[in-house]
Amino acid sequence: MTDVELRKLKRADLLEILVEQGQENEALKARVEELEKKLEDREIRINNAGTIAEAAFEMNGVLEATQAAAQQYLDNIKLLSERQEKVCSEREEKTLNACAALKESVQAQCEKMKADTKKECDLMRKVAETDVEARWKELTTRMEDFCNAHEDLKNLLKASGLQK
C-alpha cells in the first residue's frame, strides 16, 4: 500500500492492519526463534560431531593399545608355555634315563645276589651232604659196633648156657 491509500483508510482499518502486522511480526519472531534454535542445534551437532569424531579416534587408539596389550599377553603366555613344555620334556627325559640306569643297576645287583645265593646254597648243600655222610658213617660204625658187641654178648651167653 502507498501513503495515499493509507491516508484514505479509516482508523478502524488502520488498527486492524496494525494488529495484523503485529500478529505477523509475532509469528515472524517465533519463526526466527525456531530457526535460531535449529541453527544452534545444528551447530551443536556439528561441534559434537567433531567431538564424537575425536572421541572415536581416541577410542580407536585406546582399543588399538588394548588389542596390542592383549596380543602381547597372549604371546608371552605362549612363550612361557613353550619354555615350560621344553623344561618338562627335558626333566622327563632325564627321569627316564635315570630310571633305565637304576633298572640296569638293580638287575645287575639281583643277578649278583642270585649268583651269591646259589653259591651259598651249593656250599650249604655240600656241607650238609658231607655232614650227613659223616654222621651216616658214624652211625653205621656204631651200629656195627653195637651188633658186634651184641654178637659177643650172645656168644658169651651161649657159652654160659643162659641162652639157647
Protein Blocks (a to p, Z undefined) as FASTA:
>chain_A
ZZklmmmpcfklmmmmmmmmmmmmmmmmmmmmmmmmmmmmmmmmmmmmmmmmmmmmmmmm
mmmmmmmmmmmmmmmmmmmmmmmmmmmmmmmmmmmmmmmmmmmmmmmmmmmmmmmmmmmm
mmmmmmmmmmmmmmmmmmmmmmmmmmmmmmmmmmmmmmnopaZZ
